[in-house]
Amino acid sequence: MSDMPIVNLLDTGQELTRTGARVSVLWQQPESLVFVARGREYRSEFHINPSDEVMYMIKGEMRLHYRTPDGKEAVAVVPEGSAIHTPAGIPHSPRFPPDAYLMVTERKRRPGEIDRFLWFCPNCDAPLHEEKFVVADYRADPVSKAYKNFFDSEEFRTCKACGTVMPSPDK
């Protein structure tokens, strides 16, 4: 029989806060990936996942920003103790404070599948930049890598349509 881990989600979230880490991968199996994430106060990108996601708010409240089929930004408020299903391919941006915790369950990436991270101009909503990653191991924290690449480049943060420069947060 295989190992069947039991995890205390609140303790896992508190450990993330204590260590300053953003993500704790609970398990990664051929058909499933489950992790706890701590909020990123500077989150601004929209993630496009190649699989469905179920997000459960362990502690705190999340504002899940997402792009509608016509490209408009909308927000779903997910209170503590609630879950939301996000279908594959929907650009979404889970925004919640760093003292809040979220559990995400999704399908582990298949070989060659691409995760995409998109930023839009805060002034005119034009696309700013896109990062792409093949994620073989989620413990590599692709979100942090995408943020580093984006915020380390003023060129990536500068809107080609209106010239606005998205400021780089103190991480």
JOCORWO-V730946 format. One line per field, one symbol per residue. phi: phi as a letter, one per 40 degrees, with the letter a starting at -180 (. if undefined). psi: psi as a letter, one per 20 degrees, with the letter a starting at -180 (. if undefined). burial: 1 if it has 9 or more other ideal C-beta (glycine too) atoms within 8 Angstrom, else 0. Layout:
phi: ???
psi: ???
burial: ???
This chain:
phi: .ccbcbbccccccccccccgcbbbccabbdbabbabbccbcbcacbcbccbcbbbbccagbbbccabcdcgccbbbcbcdgbbbbbcdgccaacbacccbbbbbbacdccdgcbcbbbbbcccbgcccabbbacbcbcccfccccccddcccbccccccccbgcbcccccb
psi: qrpnqppogghgghhgggiiqhpopgqorhjqppqpqqqoijpirppopirqqpppogpaqqooqrprhjjqprppporpjrqqpoqqiopqnopqrijqqpppprpqqqpiqppqpqqqpigijqpgqpqpqonhoiiimhghggggggiiohghipphgiipopqpqo.
burial: 000000001101111110000111110100011111111100101111111111111111111111100000100001010001010001111111000111111111100010111111100001011010111001001110111011101001111000010100000
